[in-house]
Amino acid sequence: MKWHDGKDFTADDVVFTYDILTKDKTLSASVTSNFEDISSVKALDDHTVVIKLSKYNAAMLDYFTMGILPKHLLKGGRYQHRFF
């Protein structure tokens, strides 16, 4: 799969997105509370992501419908206030 600019979509994009949602304390969006149960997100390779939860959360599958952000375009904080 590729992004609109032809760059590969990878597991790093998924990790980048969920790191923003779970670790960025400057992010002020109501949706971030949906991801409070995520304890870690790790890319095992370009196509595999492991997401661990701190406790069971039946709603999490619905929350994972959140769009993924392109790390190669947004790393370095340029994403703030654009998407959330």
mmCIF file of the N, C-alpha and C atoms, coordinates in Angstrom:
data_MODEL
# 
_entry.id   MODEL 
# 
loop_
_atom_site.group_PDB 
_atom_site.id 
_atom_site.type_symbol 
_atom_site.label_atom_id 
_atom_site.label_alt_id 
_atom_site.label_comp_id 
_atom_site.label_asym_id 
_atom_site.label_entity_id 
_atom_site.label_seq_id 
_atom_site.pdbx_PDB_ins_code 
_atom_site.Cartn_x 
_atom_site.Cartn_y 
_atom_site.Cartn_z 
_atom_site.occupancy 
_atom_site.B_iso_or_equiv 
_atom_site.pdbx_formal_charge 
_atom_site.auth_seq_id 
_atom_site.auth_comp_id 
_atom_site.auth_asym_id 
_atom_site.auth_atom_id 
_atom_site.pdbx_PDB_model_num 
ATOM 1   N N  . MET A 1 1  ? 0.854   -1.159 0.000  1.00 0.00 ? 1  MET A N  1 
ATOM 2   C CA . MET A 1 1  ? 0.000   0.000  0.000  1.00 0.00 ? 1  MET A CA 1 
ATOM 3   C C  . MET A 1 1  ? 0.906   1.228  0.000  1.00 0.00 ? 1  MET A C  1 
ATOM 4   N N  . LYS A 1 2  ? 0.427   2.270  -0.633 1.00 0.00 ? 2  LYS A N  1 
ATOM 5   C CA . LYS A 1 2  ? 1.206   3.505  -0.751 1.00 0.00 ? 2  LYS A CA 1 
ATOM 6   C C  . LYS A 1 2  ? 0.369   4.705  -0.301 1.00 0.00 ? 2  LYS A C  1 
ATOM 7   N N  . TRP A 1 3  ? 1.074   5.732  0.140  1.00 0.00 ? 3  TRP A N  1 
ATOM 8   C CA . TRP A 1 3  ? 0.436   7.013  0.429  1.00 0.00 ? 3  TRP A CA 1 
ATOM 9   C C  . TRP A 1 3  ? 0.178   7.725  -0.894 1.00 0.00 ? 3  TRP A C  1 
ATOM 10  N N  . HIS A 1 4  ? -0.542  8.824  -0.844 1.00 0.00 ? 4  HIS A N  1 
ATOM 11  C CA . HIS A 1 4  ? -0.889  9.581  -2.041 1.00 0.00 ? 4  HIS A CA 1 
ATOM 12  C C  . HIS A 1 4  ? 0.336   10.078 -2.808 1.00 0.00 ? 4  HIS A C  1 
ATOM 13  N N  . ASP A 1 5  ? 1.473   10.224 -2.122 1.00 0.00 ? 5  ASP A N  1 
ATOM 14  C CA . ASP A 1 5  ? 2.688   10.719 -2.770 1.00 0.00 ? 5  ASP A CA 1 
ATOM 15  C C  . ASP A 1 5  ? 3.607   9.591  -3.239 1.00 0.00 ? 5  ASP A C  1 
ATOM 16  N N  . GLY A 1 6  ? 3.134   8.344  -3.148 1.00 0.00 ? 6  GLY A N  1 
ATOM 17  C CA . GLY A 1 6  ? 3.897   7.212  -3.621 1.00 0.00 ? 6  GLY A CA 1 
ATOM 18  C C  . GLY A 1 6  ? 4.788   6.544  -2.592 1.00 0.00 ? 6  GLY A C  1 
ATOM 19  N N  . LYS A 1 7  ? 4.919   7.135  -1.413 1.00 0.00 ? 7  LYS A N  1 
ATOM 20  C CA . LYS A 1 7  ? 5.723   6.528  -0.347 1.00 0.00 ? 7  LYS A CA 1 
ATOM 21  C C  . LYS A 1 7  ? 4.976   5.329  0.224  1.00 0.00 ? 7  LYS A C  1 
ATOM 22  N N  . ASP A 1 8  ? 5.741   4.335  0.658  1.00 0.00 ? 8  ASP A N  1 
ATOM 23  C CA . ASP A 1 8  ? 5.142   3.140  1.249  1.00 0.00 ? 8  ASP A CA 1 
ATOM 24  C C  . ASP A 1 8  ? 4.443   3.448  2.572  1.00 0.00 ? 8  ASP A C  1 
ATOM 25  N N  . PHE A 1 9  ? 3.302   2.839  2.778  1.00 0.00 ? 9  PHE A N  1 
ATOM 26  C CA . PHE A 1 9  ? 2.606   2.841  4.067  1.00 0.00 ? 9  PHE A CA 1 
ATOM 27  C C  . PHE A 1 9  ? 3.251   1.724  4.883  1.00 0.00 ? 9  PHE A C  1 
ATOM 28  N N  . THR A 1 10 ? 3.738   2.040  6.092  1.00 0.00 ? 10 THR A N  1 
ATOM 29  C CA . THR A 1 10 ? 4.410   1.028  6.903  1.00 0.00 ? 10 THR A CA 1 
ATOM 30  C C  . THR A 1 10 ? 3.867   1.019  8.329  1.00 0.00 ? 10 THR A C  1 
ATOM 31  N N  . ALA A 1 11 ? 4.324   0.042  9.063  1.00 0.00 ? 11 ALA A N  1 
ATOM 32  C CA . ALA A 1 11 ? 3.951   -0.064 10.473 1.00 0.00 ? 11 ALA A CA 1 
ATOM 33  C C  . ALA A 1 11 ? 4.408   1.163  11.252 1.00 0.00 ? 11 ALA A C  1 
ATOM 34  N N  . ASP A 1 12 ? 5.489   1.814  10.813 1.00 0.00 ? 12 ASP A N  1 
ATOM 35  C CA . ASP A 1 12 ? 5.956   3.031  11.494 1.00 0.00 ? 12 ASP A CA 1 
ATOM 36  C C  . ASP A 1 12 ? 4.912   4.140  11.453 1.00 0.00 ? 12 ASP A C  1 
ATOM 37  N N  . ASP A 1 13 ? 4.101   4.184  10.399 1.00 0.00 ? 13 ASP A N  1 
ATOM 38  C CA . ASP A 1 13 ? 3.025   5.173  10.326 1.00 0.00 ? 13 ASP A CA 1 
ATOM 39  C C  . ASP A 1 13 ? 1.979   4.903  11.406 1.00 0.00 ? 13 ASP A C  1 
ATOM 40  N N  . VAL A 1 14 ? 1.686   3.636  11.633 1.00 0.00 ? 14 VAL A N  1 
ATOM 41  C CA . VAL A 1 14 ? 0.716   3.258  12.673 1.00 0.00 ? 14 VAL A CA 1 
ATOM 42  C C  . VAL A 1 14 ? 1.268   3.618  14.049 1.00 0.00 ? 14 VAL A C  1 
ATOM 43  N N  . VAL A 1 15 ? 2.520   3.278  14.306 1.00 0.00 ? 15 VAL A N  1 
ATOM 44  C CA . VAL A 1 15 ? 3.151   3.611  15.592 1.00 0.00 ? 15 VAL A CA 1 
ATOM 45  C C  . VAL A 1 15 ? 3.167   5.122  15.781 1.00 0.00 ? 15 VAL A C  1 
ATOM 46  N N  . PHE A 1 16 ? 3.539   5.865  14.765 1.00 0.00 ? 16 PHE A N  1 
ATOM 47  C CA . PHE A 1 16 ? 3.567   7.327  14.822 1.00 0.00 ? 16 PHE A CA 1 
ATOM 48  C C  . PHE A 1 16 ? 2.202   7.886  15.218 1.00 0.00 ? 16 PHE A C  1 
ATOM 49  N N  . THR A 1 17 ? 1.154   7.404  14.569 1.00 0.00 ? 17 THR A N  1 
ATOM 50  C CA . THR A 1 17 ? -0.202  7.886  14.850 1.00 0.00 ? 17 THR A CA 1 
ATOM 51  C C  . THR A 1 17 ? -0.608  7.615  16.290 1.00 0.00 ? 17 THR A C  1 
ATOM 52  N N  . TYR A 1 18 ? -0.410  6.377  16.748 1.00 0.00 ? 18 TYR A N  1 
ATOM 53  C CA . TYR A 1 18 ? -0.847  6.043  18.103 1.00 0.00 ? 18 TYR A CA 1 
ATOM 54  C C  . TYR A 1 18 ? 0.068   6.631  19.165 1.00 0.00 ? 18 TYR A C  1 
ATOM 55  N N  . ASP A 1 19 ? 1.325   6.904  18.833 1.00 0.00 ? 19 ASP A N  1 
ATOM 56  C CA . ASP A 1 19 ? 2.187   7.635  19.774 1.00 0.00 ? 19 ASP A CA 1 
ATOM 57  C C  . ASP A 1 19 ? 1.655   9.046  19.982 1.00 0.00 ? 19 ASP A C  1 
ATOM 58  N N  . ILE A 1 20 ? 1.217   9.688  18.910 1.00 0.00 ? 20 ILE A N  1 
ATOM 59  C CA . ILE A 1 20 ? 0.630   11.024 19.038 1.00 0.00 ? 20 ILE A CA 1 
ATOM 60  C C  . ILE A 1 20 ? -0.604  10.967 19.939 1.00 0.00 ? 20 ILE A C  1 
ATOM 61  N N  . LEU A 1 21 ? -1.464  10.005 19.679 1.00 0.00 ? 21 LEU A N  1 
ATOM 62  C CA . LEU A 1 21 ? -2.721  9.906  20.422 1.00 0.00 ? 21 LEU A CA 1 
ATOM 63  C C  . LEU A 1 21 ? -2.524  9.545  21.896 1.00 0.00 ? 21 LEU A C  1 
ATOM 64  N N  . THR A 1 22 ? -1.438  8.855  22.221 1.00 0.00 ? 22 THR A N  1 
ATOM 65  C CA . THR A 1 22 ? -1.253  8.386  23.603 1.00 0.00 ? 22 THR A CA 1 
ATOM 66  C C  . THR A 1 22 ? -0.174  9.128  24.374 1.00 0.00 ? 22 THR A C  1 
ATOM 67  N N  . LYS A 1 23 ? 0.740   9.810  23.700 1.00 0.00 ? 23 LYS A N  1 
ATOM 68  C CA . LYS A 1 23 ? 1.875   10.417 24.399 1.00 0.00 ? 23 LYS A CA 1 
ATOM 69  C C  . LYS A 1 23 ? 1.964   11.932 24.302 1.00 0.00 ? 23 LYS A C  1 
ATOM 70  N N  . ASP A 1 24 ? 1.356   12.511 23.304 1.00 0.00 ? 24 ASP A N  1 
ATOM 71  C CA . ASP A 1 24 ? 1.474   13.957 23.108 1.00 0.00 ? 24 ASP A CA 1 
ATOM 72  C C  . ASP A 1 24 ? 0.552   14.692 24.073 1.00 0.00 ? 24 ASP A C  1 
ATOM 73  N N  . LYS A 1 25 ? 1.142   15.267 25.109 1.00 0.00 ? 25 LYS A N  1 
ATOM 74  C CA . LYS A 1 25 ? 0.360   15.951 26.145 1.00 0.00 ? 25 LYS A CA 1 
ATOM 75  C C  . LYS A 1 25 ? -0.165  17.309 25.681 1.00 0.00 ? 25 LYS A C  1 
ATOM 76  N N  . THR A 1 26 ? 0.345   17.826 24.555 1.00 0.00 ? 26 THR A N  1 
ATOM 77  C CA . THR A 1 26 ? -0.146  19.111 24.049 1.00 0.00 ? 26 THR A CA 1 
ATOM 78  C C  . THR A 1 26 ? -1.373  18.941 23.167 1.00 0.00 ? 26 THR A C  1 
ATOM 79  N N  . LEU A 1 27 ? -1.668  17.716 22.822 1.00 0.00 ? 27 LEU A N  1 
ATOM 80  C CA . LEU A 1 27 ? -2.816  17.444 21.956 1.00 0.00 ? 27 LEU A CA 1 
ATOM 81  C C  . LEU A 1 27 ? -4.103  17.638 22.744 1.00 0.00 ? 27 LEU A C  1 
ATOM 82  N N  . SER A 1 28 ? -4.961  18.472 22.245 1.00 0.00 ? 28 SER A N  1 
ATOM 83  C CA . SER A 1 28 ? -6.218  18.725 22.946 1.00 0.00 ? 28 SER A CA 1 
ATOM 84  C C  . SER A 1 28 ? -7.386  18.296 22.066 1.00 0.00 ? 28 SER A C  1 
ATOM 85  N N  . ALA A 1 29 ? -7.664  17.004 22.120 1.00 0.00 ? 29 ALA A N  1 
ATOM 86  C CA . ALA A 1 29 ? -8.773  16.454 21.340 1.00 0.00 ? 29 ALA A CA 1 
ATOM 87  C C  . ALA A 1 29 ? -9.540  15.475 22.215 1.00 0.00 ? 29 ALA A C  1 
ATOM 88  N N  . SER A 1 30 ? -10.841 15.509 22.111 1.00 0.00 ? 30 SER A N  1 
ATOM 89  C CA . SER A 1 30 ? -11.665 14.632 22.939 1.00 0.00 ? 30 SER A CA 1 
ATOM 90  C C  . SER A 1 30 ? -11.443 13.167 22.618 1.00 0.00 ? 30 SER A C  1 
ATOM 91  N N  . VAL A 1 31 ? -11.013 12.857 21.420 1.00 0.00 ? 31 VAL A N  1 
ATOM 92  C CA . VAL A 1 31 ? -10.834 11.469 21.004 1.00 0.00 ? 31 VAL A CA 1 
ATOM 93  C C  . VAL A 1 31 ? -9.645  10.800 21.704 1.00 0.00 ? 31 VAL A C  1 
ATOM 94  N N  . THR A 1 32 ? -8.701  11.559 22.223 1.00 0.00 ? 32 THR A N  1 
ATOM 95  C CA . THR A 1 32 ? -7.513  10.954 22.842 1.00 0.00 ? 32 THR A CA 1 
ATOM 96  C C  . THR A 1 32 ? -7.869  10.086 24.040 1.00 0.00 ? 32 THR A C  1 
ATOM 97  N N  . SER A 1 33 ? -8.948  10.384 24.727 1.00 0.00 ? 33 SER A N  1 
ATOM 98  C CA . SER A 1 33 ? -9.339  9.571  25.882 1.00 0.00 ? 33 SER A CA 1 
ATOM 99  C C  . SER A 1 33 ? -9.712  8.141  25.472 1.00 0.00 ? 33 SER A C  1 
ATOM 100 N N  . ASN A 1 34 ? -10.070 7.950  24.215 1.00 0.00 ? 34 ASN A N  1 
ATOM 101 C CA . ASN A 1 34 ? -10.392 6.603  23.728 1.00 0.00 ? 34 ASN A CA 1 
ATOM 102 C C  . ASN A 1 34 ? -9.181  5.677  23.757 1.00 0.00 ? 34 ASN A C  1 
ATOM 103 N N  . PHE A 1 35 ? -8.003  6.246  23.768 1.00 0.00 ? 35 PHE A N  1 
ATOM 104 C CA . PHE A 1 35 ? -6.784  5.460  23.635 1.00 0.00 ? 35 PHE A CA 1 
ATOM 105 C C  . PHE A 1 35 ? -5.986  5.361  24.928 1.00 0.00 ? 35 PHE A C  1 
ATOM 106 N N  . GLU A 1 36 ? -6.575  5.738  26.040 1.00 0.00 ? 36 GLU A N  1 
ATOM 107 C CA . GLU A 1 36 ? -5.883  5.707  27.336 1.00 0.00 ? 36 GLU A CA 1 
ATOM 108 C C  . GLU A 1 36 ? -5.473  4.307  27.764 1.00 0.00 ? 36 GLU A C  1 
ATOM 109 N N  . ASP A 1 37 ? -6.142  3.286  27.303 1.00 0.00 ? 37 ASP A N  1 
ATOM 110 C CA . ASP A 1 37 ? -5.815  1.912  27.703 1.00 0.00 ? 37 ASP A CA 1 
ATOM 111 C C  . ASP A 1 37 ? -4.665  1.306  26.910 1.00 0.00 ? 37 ASP A C  1 
ATOM 112 N N  . ILE A 1 38 ? -4.150  2.018  25.933 1.00 0.00 ? 38 ILE A N  1 
ATOM 113 C CA . ILE A 1 38 ? -2.997  1.509  25.178 1.00 0.00 ? 38 ILE A CA 1 
ATOM 114 C C  . ILE A 1 38 ? -1.751  1.699  26.029 1.00 0.00 ? 38 ILE A C  1 
ATOM 115 N N  . SER A 1 39 ? -1.072  0.608  26.319 1.00 0.00 ? 39 SER A N  1 
ATOM 116 C CA . SER A 1 39 ? 0.153   0.706  27.111 1.00 0.00 ? 39 SER A CA 1 
ATOM 117 C C  . SER A 1 39 ? 1.404   0.733  26.230 1.00 0.00 ? 39 SER A C  1 
ATOM 118 N N  . SER A 1 40 ? 1.338   0.146  25.039 1.00 0.00 ? 40 SER A N  1 
ATOM 119 C CA . SER A 1 40 ? 2.476   0.222  24.124 1.00 0.00 ? 40 SER A CA 1 
ATOM 120 C C  . SER A 1 40 ? 2.047   -0.081 22.695 1.00 0.00 ? 40 SER A C  1 
ATOM 121 N N  . VAL A 1 41 ? 2.792   0.510  21.770 1.00 0.00 ? 41 VAL A N  1 
ATOM 122 C CA . VAL A 1 41 ? 2.604   0.270  20.342 1.00 0.00 ? 41 VAL A CA 1 
ATOM 123 C C  . VAL A 1 41 ? 3.997   0.080  19.757 1.00 0.00 ? 41 VAL A C  1 
ATOM 124 N N  . LYS A 1 42 ? 4.201   -1.038 19.082 1.00 0.00 ? 42 LYS A N  1 
ATOM 125 C CA . LYS A 1 42 ? 5.532   -1.364 18.587 1.00 0.00 ? 42 LYS A CA 1 
ATOM 126 C C  . LYS A 1 42 ? 5.443   -1.978 17.196 1.00 0.00 ? 42 LYS A C  1 
ATOM 127 N N  . ALA A 1 43 ? 6.323   -1.538 16.308 1.00 0.00 ? 43 ALA A N  1 
ATOM 128 C CA . ALA A 1 43 ? 6.421   -2.127 14.972 1.00 0.00 ? 43 ALA A CA 1 
ATOM 129 C C  . ALA A 1 43 ? 7.421   -3.277 15.027 1.00 0.00 ? 43 ALA A C  1 
ATOM 130 N N  . LEU A 1 44 ? 6.983   -4.474 14.670 1.00 0.00 ? 44 LEU A N  1 
ATOM 131 C CA . LEU A 1 44 ? 7.886   -5.618 14.625 1.00 0.00 ? 44 LEU A CA 1 
ATOM 132 C C  . LEU A 1 44 ? 8.662   -5.661 13.306 1.00 0.00 ? 44 LEU A C  1 
ATOM 133 N N  . ASP A 1 45 ? 8.018   -5.217 12.248 1.00 0.00 ? 45 ASP A N  1 
ATOM 134 C CA . ASP A 1 45 ? 8.636   -5.085 10.931 1.00 0.00 ? 45 ASP A CA 1 
ATOM 135 C C  . ASP A 1 45 ? 7.788   -4.085 10.147 1.00 0.00 ? 45 ASP A C  1 
ATOM 136 N N  . ASP A 1 46 ? 8.033   -3.920 8.874  1.00 0.00 ? 46 ASP A N  1 
ATOM 137 C CA . ASP A 1 46 ? 7.300   -2.918 8.080  1.00 0.00 ? 46 ASP A CA 1 
ATOM 138 C C  . ASP A 1 46 ? 5.806   -3.178 7.977  1.00 0.00 ? 46 ASP A C  1 
ATOM 139 N N  . HIS A 1 47 ? 5.385   -4.417 8.245  1.00 0.00 ? 47 HIS A N  1 
ATOM 140 C CA . HIS A 1 47 ? 3.986   -4.784 8.039  1.00 0.00 ? 47 HIS A CA 1 
ATOM 141 C C  . HIS A 1 47 ? 3.273   -5.292 9.282  1.00 0.00 ? 47 HIS A C  1 
ATOM 142 N N  . THR A 1 48 ? 3.950   -5.261 10.443 1.00 0.00 ? 48 THR A N  1 
ATOM 143 C CA . THR A 1 48 ? 3.373   -5.838 11.654 1.00 0.00 ? 48 THR A CA 1 
ATOM 144 C C  . THR A 1 48 ? 3.469   -4.862 12.816 1.00 0.00 ? 48 THR A C  1 
ATOM 145 N N  . VAL A 1 49 ? 2.322   -4.612 13.455 1.00 0.00 ? 49 VAL A N  1 
ATOM 146 C CA . VAL A 1 49 ? 2.256   -3.740 14.623 1.00 0.00 ? 49 VAL A CA 1 
ATOM 147 C C  . VAL A 1 49 ? 1.667   -4.530 15.782 1.00 0.00 ? 49 VAL A C  1 
ATOM 148 N N  . VAL A 1 50 ? 2.268   -4.381 16.953 1.00 0.00 ? 50 VAL A N  1 
ATOM 149 C CA . VAL A 1 50 ? 1.732   -4.988 18.167 1.00 0.00 ? 50 VAL A CA 1 
ATOM 150 C C  . VAL A 1 50 ? 1.277   -3.859 19.083 1.00 0.00 ? 50 VAL A C  1 
ATOM 151 N N  . ILE A 1 51 ? -0.004  -3.893 19.425 1.00 0.00 ? 51 ILE A N  1 
ATOM 152 C CA . ILE A 1 51 ? -0.577  -2.907 20.340 1.00 0.00 ? 51 ILE A CA 1 
ATOM 153 C C  . ILE A 1 51 ? -0.992  -3.642 21.596 1.00 0.00 ? 51 ILE A C  1 
ATOM 154 N N  . LYS A 1 52 ? -0.448  -3.216 22.738 1.00 0.00 ? 52 LYS A N  1 
ATOM 155 C CA . LYS A 1 52 ? -0.792  -3.841 24.014 1.00 0.00 ? 52 LYS A CA 1 
ATOM 156 C C  . LYS A 1 52 ? -1.654  -2.885 24.824 1.00 0.00 ? 52 LYS A C  1 
ATOM 157 N N  . LEU A 1 53 ? -2.664  -3.457 25.458 1.00 0.00 ? 53 LEU A N  1 
ATOM 158 C CA . LEU A 1 53 ? -3.569  -2.672 26.299 1.00 0.00 ? 53 LEU A CA 1 
ATOM 159 C C  . LEU A 1 53 ? -3.269  -2.946 27.767 1.00 0.00 ? 53 LEU A C  1 
ATOM 160 N N  . SER A 1 54 ? -3.496  -1.950 28.592 1.00 0.00 ? 54 SER A N  1 
ATOM 161 C CA . SER A 1 54 ? -3.279  -2.113 30.032 1.00 0.00 ? 54 SER A CA 1 
ATOM 162 C C  . SER A 1 54 ? -4.426  -2.876 30.684 1.00 0.00 ? 54 SER A C  1 
ATOM 163 N N  . LYS A 1 55 ? -5.582  -2.883 30.021 1.00 0.00 ? 55 LYS A N  1 
ATOM 164 C CA . LYS A 1 55 ? -6.730  -3.645 30.508 1.00 0.00 ? 55 LYS A CA 1 
ATOM 165 C C  . LYS A 1 55 ? -7.654  -3.931 29.327 1.00 0.00 ? 55 LYS A C  1 
ATOM 166 N N  . TYR A 1 56 ? -8.536  -4.864 29.519 1.00 0.00 ? 56 TYR A N  1 
ATOM 167 C CA . TYR A 1 56 ? -9.504  -5.226 28.494 1.00 0.00 ? 56 TYR A CA 1 
ATOM 168 C C  . TYR A 1 56 ? -10.380 -4.019 28.161 1.00 0.00 ? 56 TYR A C  1 
ATOM 169 N N  . ASN A 1 57 ? -10.598 -3.790 26.874 1.00 0.00 ? 57 ASN A N  1 
ATOM 170 C CA . ASN A 1 57 ? -11.433 -2.689 26.435 1.00 0.00 ? 57 ASN A CA 1 
ATOM 171 C C  . ASN A 1 57 ? -12.181 -3.133 25.175 1.00 0.00 ? 57 ASN A C  1 
ATOM 172 N N  . ALA A 1 58 ? -13.416 -3.532 25.344 1.00 0.00 ? 58 ALA A N  1 
ATOM 173 C CA . ALA A 1 58 ? -14.220 -4.047 24.231 1.00 0.00 ? 58 ALA A CA 1 
ATOM 174 C C  . ALA A 1 58 ? -14.448 -3.002 23.146 1.00 0.00 ? 58 ALA A C  1 
ATOM 175 N N  . ALA A 1 59 ? -14.407 -1.741 23.487 1.00 0.00 ? 59 ALA A N  1 
ATOM 176 C CA . ALA A 1 59 ? -14.656 -0.678 22.510 1.00 0.00 ? 59 ALA A CA 1 
ATOM 177 C C  . ALA A 1 59 ? -13.436 -0.364 21.653 1.00 0.00 ? 59 ALA A C  1 
ATOM 178 N N  . MET A 1 60 ? -12.278 -0.878 22.024 1.00 0.00 ? 60 MET A N  1 
ATOM 179 C CA . MET A 1 60 ? -11.043 -0.512 21.327 1.00 0.00 ? 60 MET A CA 1 
ATOM 180 C C  . MET A 1 60 ? -11.089 -0.836 19.835 1.00 0.00 ? 60 MET A C  1 
ATOM 181 N N  . LEU A 1 61 ? -11.709 -1.927 19.446 1.00 0.00 ? 61 LEU A N  1 
ATOM 182 C CA . LEU A 1 61 ? -11.791 -2.242 18.017 1.00 0.00 ? 61 LEU A CA 1 
ATOM 183 C C  . LEU A 1 61 ? -12.493 -1.136 17.238 1.00 0.00 ? 61 LEU A C  1 
ATOM 184 N N  . ASP A 1 62 ? -13.504 -0.536 17.825 1.00 0.00 ? 62 ASP A N  1 
ATOM 185 C CA . ASP A 1 62 ? -14.157 0.605  17.180 1.00 0.00 ? 62 ASP A CA 1 
ATOM 186 C C  . ASP A 1 62 ? -13.214 1.804  17.105 1.00 0.00 ? 62 ASP A C  1 
ATOM 187 N N  . TYR A 1 63 ? -12.423 2.003  18.151 1.00 0.00 ? 63 TYR A N  1 
ATOM 188 C CA . TYR A 1 63 ? -11.501 3.143  18.185 1.00 0.00 ? 63 TYR A CA 1 
ATOM 189 C C  . TYR A 1 63 ? -10.401 3.016  17.140 1.00 0.00 ? 63 TYR A C  1 
ATOM 190 N N  . PHE A 1 64 ? -10.059 1.779  16.775 1.00 0.00 ? 64 PHE A N  1 
ATOM 191 C CA . PHE A 1 64 ? -9.005  1.574  15.792 1.00 0.00 ? 64 PHE A CA 1 
ATOM 192 C C  . PHE A 1 64 ? -9.432  1.958  14.379 1.00 0.00 ? 64 PHE A C  1 
ATOM 193 N N  . THR A 1 65 ? -10.626 2.453  14.203 1.00 0.00 ? 65 THR A N  1 
ATOM 194 C CA . THR A 1 65 ? -11.055 2.940  12.892 1.00 0.00 ? 65 THR A CA 1 
ATOM 195 C C  . THR A 1 65 ? -10.517 4.341  12.610 1.00 0.00 ? 65 THR A C  1 
ATOM 196 N N  . MET A 1 66 ? -9.804  4.906  13.577 1.00 0.00 ? 66 MET A N  1 
ATOM 197 C CA . MET A 1 66 ? -9.172  6.218  13.417 1.00 0.00 ? 66 MET A CA 1 
ATOM 198 C C  . MET A 1 66 ? -8.195  6.162  12.248 1.00 0.00 ? 66 MET A C  1 
ATOM 199 N N  . GLY A 1 67 ? -8.165  7.172  11.427 1.00 0.00 ? 67 GLY A N  1 
ATOM 200 C CA . GLY A 1 67 ? -7.233  7.202  10.299 1.00 0.00 ? 67 GLY A CA 1 
ATOM 201 C C  . GLY A 1 67 ? -5.781  7.236  10.749 1.00 0.00 ? 67 GLY A C  1 
ATOM 202 N N  . ILE A 1 68 ? -4.914  6.691  9.938  1.00 0.00 ? 68 ILE A N  1 
ATOM 203 C CA . ILE A 1 68 ? -3.483  6.668  10.219 1.00 0.00 ? 68 ILE A CA 1 
ATOM 204 C C  . ILE A 1 68 ? -2.823  7.855  9.518  1.00 0.00 ? 68 ILE A C  1 
ATOM 205 N N  . LEU A 1 69 ? -1.835  8.448  10.193 1.00 0.00 ? 69 LEU A N  1 
ATOM 206 C CA . LEU A 1 69 ? -1.144  9.623  9.671  1.00 0.00 ? 69 LEU A CA 1 
ATOM 207 C C  . LEU A 1 69 ? 0.171   9.227  8.997  1.00 0.00 ? 69 LEU A C  1 
ATOM 208 N N  . PRO A 1 70 ? 0.581   9.936  7.952  1.00 0.00 ? 70 PRO A N  1 
ATOM 209 C CA . PRO A 1 70 ? 1.844   9.637  7.279  1.00 0.00 ? 70 PRO A CA 1 
ATOM 210 C C  . PRO A 1 70 ? 3.039   10.232 8.031  1.00 0.00 ? 70 PRO A C  1 
ATOM 211 N N  . LYS A 1 71 ? 3.810   9.373  8.658  1.00 0.00 ? 71 LYS A N  1 
ATOM 212 C CA . LYS A 1 71 ? 4.950   9.822  9.461  1.00 0.00 ? 71 LYS A CA 1 
ATOM 213 C C  . LYS A 1 71 ? 5.932   10.649 8.634  1.00 0.00 ? 71 LYS A C  1 
ATOM 214 N N  . HIS A 1 72 ? 6.191   10.233 7.413  1.00 0.00 ? 72 HIS A N  1 
ATOM 215 C CA . HIS A 1 72 ? 7.200   10.917 6.597  1.00 0.00 ? 72 HIS A CA 1 
ATOM 216 C C  . HIS A 1 72 ? 6.822   12.363 6.279  1.00 0.00 ? 72 HIS A C  1 
ATOM 217 N N  . LEU A 1 73 ? 5.560   12.698 6.360  1.00 0.00 ? 73 LEU A N  1 
ATOM 218 C CA . LEU A 1 73 ? 5.117   14.073 6.108  1.00 0.00 ? 73 LEU A CA 1 
ATOM 219 C C  . LEU A 1 73 ? 4.941   14.895 7.376  1.00 0.00 ? 73 LEU A C  1 
ATOM 220 N N  . LEU A 1 74 ? 4.715   14.225 8.502  1.00 0.00 ? 74 LEU A N  1 
ATOM 221 C CA . LEU A 1 74 ? 4.281   14.947 9.689  1.00 0.00 ? 74 LEU A CA 1 
ATOM 222 C C  . LEU A 1 74 ? 5.214   14.873 10.884 1.00 0.00 ? 74 LEU A C  1 
ATOM 223 N N  . LYS A 1 75 ? 6.284   14.080 10.822 1.00 0.00 ? 75 LYS A N  1 
ATOM 224 C CA . LYS A 1 75 ? 7.170   13.976 11.979 1.00 0.00 ? 75 LYS A CA 1 
ATOM 225 C C  . LYS A 1 75 ? 7.787   15.329 12.289 1.00 0.00 ? 75 LYS A C  1 
ATOM 226 N N  . GLY A 1 76 ? 8.125   15.527 13.536 1.00 0.00 ? 76 GLY A N  1 
ATOM 227 C CA . GLY A 1 76 ? 8.711   16.794 13.946 1.00 0.00 ? 76 GLY A CA 1 
ATOM 228 C C  . GLY A 1 76 ? 7.704   17.793 14.458 1.00 0.00 ? 76 GLY A C  1 
ATOM 229 N N  . GLY A 1 77 ? 6.471   17.358 14.724 1.00 0.00 ? 77 GLY A N  1 
ATOM 230 C CA . GLY A 1 77 ? 5.475   18.229 15.325 1.00 0.00 ? 77 GLY A CA 1 
ATOM 231 C C  . GLY A 1 77 ? 4.654   19.036 14.346 1.00 0.00 ? 77 GLY A C  1 
ATOM 232 N N  . ARG A 1 78 ? 4.863   18.848 13.061 1.00 0.00 ? 78 ARG A N  1 
ATOM 233 C CA . ARG A 1 78 ? 4.123   19.633 12.071 1.00 0.00 ? 78 ARG A CA 1 
ATOM 234 C C  . ARG A 1 78 ? 2.668   19.217 11.971 1.00 0.00 ? 78 ARG A C  1 
ATOM 235 N N  . TYR A 1 79 ? 2.288   18.132 12.630 1.00 0.00 ? 79 TYR A N  1 
ATOM 236 C CA . TYR A 1 79 ? 0.926   17.618 12.564 1.00 0.00 ? 79 TYR A CA 1 
ATOM 237 C C  . TYR A 1 79 ? -0.031  18.394 13.464 1.00 0.00 ? 79 TYR A C  1 
ATOM 238 N N  . GLN A 1 80 ? 0.485   19.059 14.466 1.00 0.00 ? 80 GLN A N  1 
ATOM 239 C CA . GLN A 1 80 ? -0.374  19.645 15.496 1.00 0.00 ? 80 GLN A CA 1 
ATOM 240 C C  . GLN A 1 80 ? -1.394  20.608 14.897 1.00 0.00 ? 80 GLN A C  1 
ATOM 241 N N  . HIS A 1 81 ? -2.584  20.493 15.389 1.00 0.00 ? 81 HIS A N  1 
ATOM 242 C CA . HIS A 1 81 ? -3.711  21.357 15.030 1.00 0.00 ? 81 HIS A CA 1 
ATOM 243 C C  . HIS A 1 81 ? -4.179  21.206 13.590 1.00 0.00 ? 81 HIS A C  1 
ATOM 244 N N  . ARG A 1 82 ? -3.685  20.186 12.877 1.00 0.00 ? 82 ARG A N  1 
ATOM 245 C CA . ARG A 1 82 ? -4.154  19.959 11.515 1.00 0.00 ? 82 ARG A CA 1 
ATOM 246 C C  . ARG A 1 82 ? -5.224  18.887 11.466 1.00 0.00 ? 82 ARG A C  1 
ATOM 247 N N  . PHE A 1 83 ? -5.062  17.850 12.271 1.00 0.00 ? 83 PHE A N  1 
ATOM 248 C CA . PHE A 1 83 ? -5.921  16.693 12.138 1.00 0.00 ? 83 PHE A CA 1 
ATOM 249 C C  . PHE A 1 83 ? -6.868  16.478 13.303 1.00 0.00 ? 83 PHE A C  1 
ATOM 250 N N  . PHE A 1 84 ? -6.552  17.025 14.475 1.00 0.00 ? 84 PHE A N  1 
ATOM 251 C CA . PHE A 1 84 ? -7.342  16.703 15.656 1.00 0.00 ? 84 PHE A CA 1 
ATOM 252 C C  . PHE A 1 84 ? -8.052  17.908 16.190 1.00 0.00 ? 84 PHE A C  1 
# 
